Amino acid sequence: MRIGMIGGGGVAQTLGAALAAQGQDVVIGIRNPSPEELAKPRAQAVPLAEWRARTGAKVASFAETAAGAEVIFNVTQGQHSVAALHAAGAKNLAGKVLIDVANPLDFSAGMPPFLDRALSGPTSLGEAIQAAFPEARVVKAFNTIAAAVMVNPGLIPGAHDLFLSGNDAEAKAVAAGIARSFGWTSLVDLGDITGARAQEAVLPIWVRLWMTGGSPMINLKVVRA
Amino acid sequence: MRIGMIGGGGVAQTLGAALAAQGQDVVIGIRNPSPEELAKPRAQAVPLAEWRARTGAKVASFAETAAGAEVIFNVTQGQHSVAALHAAGAKNLAGKVLIDVANPLDFSAGMPPFLDRALSGPTSLGEAIQAAFPEARVVKAFNTIAAAVMVNPGLIPGAHDLFLSGNDAEAKAVAAGIARSFGWTSLVDLGDITGARAQEAVLPIWVRLWMTGGSPMINLKVVRA
């Protein structure tokens, strides 16, 4: 599968490396893939030149990455996701499975972040992306756990859940297949893309559990009667 | 223990009946405890006259209820909680354990509700109550499950969690003791009252799980590495 990551941070690198290790054709897309940019240190991640050497995958521009991909991951900071996806180009997203991993976190009041008011409440980042790119097949997934857990759920022992939502059943099945390839066995389908409101609202409790417990190796399990 | 419920709806009636059945001295407080008001049908609850007859507990005004109680539950609709507690009287709350069970749900866009913008993001209802009544010892608890589960966690089989937060360790211990008396064994302390942001943010996913799964008999279990 030809997979493009929109964003070059720690989540992009972790997901991209895991997919490249499966033999997928992975490209990380950033705004300006110059040699200087690829050599730069990155927060909670390695320089992209180093990531490229380690994985054998590629780094390209947002637009090249999206144009060449069958499945696209949005792994940008949530407040900037719609702008980054516009830079990737609506025509390059049309018809594609677009897995939205981002969270619209607002750090303007320091830690802990809260959900951006323009992208929460009666809406969500997932919905904003689907509205901005109506021809993309948006699936919200992987946004409620640490990057290391996304690609290796066994890092947290026992049963715990991965949430998915989206309007396109086939696109959701593609995202679910990728999740299963990482070892996820318990997928919770939250329905259409308005389910992204619920998935993004997990962040405040996830961050709080990290702050009070000392580790981001946390997930939730839904328990029903 | 003398326990006052501020609010007379289904949550107040369920918690109040369970505490009265333990032999606690329970009073439900409403704005206007007239015979006409007590005879009125109530949404997802019985008329208070009927509740009173069933439980042997009492119904009084907000202020009388708060004045006579050692432990007070806020079981009003979250958008109206601060006003209801003002009607109960700051002096009647001073020094008391005040267990805030309410959620600041905004139904103005229909179902599903979202978190009231004035009481979410970088704040919460729990914090707003603590700020409005600095002498009360506010504990956020019981707000992430259906009323029937609050008083009988065994309705949902297996391990699942009750979240608590608050600034006063002794008040949290009182709330935890009440939870244990209902059968809760797994309590997750989220720290000071800013933890209420996380607890209230559980509502969007809880409501979504109800909508997609067909039953409110749902809770979450935190799973850690």
Chai-1 contact restraints between the chains, C-beta under 6 A:
chainA,res_idxA,chainB,res_idxB,connection_type,confidence,min_distance_angstrom,max_distance_angstrom,comment,restraint_id
A,A109,B,P122,contact,1.0,0.0,6.0,A-B,restraint_1
A,F114,B,G121,contact,1.0,0.0,6.0,A-B,restraint_2
A,F114,B,P122,contact,1.0,0.0,6.0,A-B,restraint_3
A,R117,B,G121,contact,1.0,0.0,6.0,A-B,restraint_4
A,G121,B,F114,contact,1.0,0.0,6.0,A-B,restraint_5
A,G121,B,R117,contact,1.0,0.0,6.0,A-B,restraint_6
A,P122,B,A109,contact,1.0,0.0,6.0,A-B,restraint_7
A,P122,B,F114,contact,1.0,0.0,6.0,A-B,restraint_8
A,L155,B,A225,contact,1.0,0.0,6.0,A-B,restraint_9
A,I156,B,V223,contact,1.0,0.0,6.0,A-B,restraint_10
A,I156,B,A225,contact,1.0,0.0,6.0,A-B,restraint_11
A,G158,B,V223,contact,1.0,0.0,6.0,A-B,restraint_12
A,H160,B,V223,contact,1.0,0.0,6.0,A-B,restraint_13
A,L190,B,R208,contact,1.0,0.0,6.0,A-B,restraint_14
A,L190,B,T212,contact,1.0,0.0,6.0,A-B,restraint_15
A,G191,B,T212,contact,1.0,0.0,6.0,A-B,restraint_16
A,G195,B,R208,contact,1.0,0.0,6.0,A-B,restraint_17
A,R197,B,P204,contact,1.0,0.0,6.0,A-B,restraint_18
A,A198,B,P204,contact,1.0,0.0,6.0,A-B,restraint_19
A,A198,B,I205,contact,1.0,0.0,6.0,A-B,restraint_20
A,A198,B,R208,contact,1.0,0.0,6.0,A-B,restraint_21
A,A201,B,A201,contact,1.0,0.0,6.0,A-B,restraint_22
A,A201,B,P204,contact,1.0,0.0,6.0,A-B,restraint_23
A,A201,B,I205,contact,1.0,0.0,6.0,A-B,restraint_24
A,V202,B,I205,contact,1.0,0.0,6.0,A-B,restraint_25
A,P204,B,R197,contact,1.0,0.0,6.0,A-B,restraint_26
A,P204,B,A198,contact,1.0,0.0,6.0,A-B,restraint_27
A,P204,B,A201,contact,1.0,0.0,6.0,A-B,restraint_28
A,I205,B,A198,contact,1.0,0.0,6.0,A-B,restraint_29
A,I205,B,A201,contact,1.0,0.0,6.0,A-B,restraint_30
A,I205,B,V202,contact,1.0,0.0,6.0,A-B,restraint_31
A,R208,B,L190,contact,1.0,0.0,6.0,A-B,restraint_32
A,R208,B,G195,contact,1.0,0.0,6.0,A-B,restraint_33
A,R208,B,A198,contact,1.0,0.0,6.0,A-B,restraint_34
A,T212,B,L190,contact,1.0,0.0,6.0,A-B,restraint_35
A,T212,B,G191,contact,1.0,0.0,6.0,A-B,restraint_36
A,M217,B,A225,contact,1.0,0.0,6.0,A-B,restraint_37
A,I218,B,R224,contact,1.0,0.0,6.0,A-B,restraint_38
A,N219,B,V223,contact,1.0,0.0,6.0,A-B,restraint_39
A,L220,B,L220,contact,1.0,0.0,6.0,A-B,restraint_40
A,K221,B,K221,contact,1.0,0.0,6.0,A-B,restraint_41
A,K221,B,V223,contact,1.0,0.0,6.0,A-B,restraint_42
A,V223,B,I156,contact,1.0,0.0,6.0,A-B,restraint_43
A,V223,B,G158,contact,1.0,0.0,6.0,A-B,restraint_44
A,V223,B,H160,contact,1.0,0.0,6.0,A-B,restraint_45
A,V223,B,N219,contact,1.0,0.0,6.0,A-B,restraint_46
A,V223,B,K221,contact,1.0,0.0,6.0,A-B,restraint_47
A,R224,B,I218,contact,1.0,0.0,6.0,A-B,restraint_48
A,A225,B,L155,contact,1.0,0.0,6.0,A-B,restraint_49
A,A225,B,I156,contact,1.0,0.0,6.0,A-B,restraint_50
A,A225,B,M217,contact,1.0,0.0,6.0,A-B,restraint_51
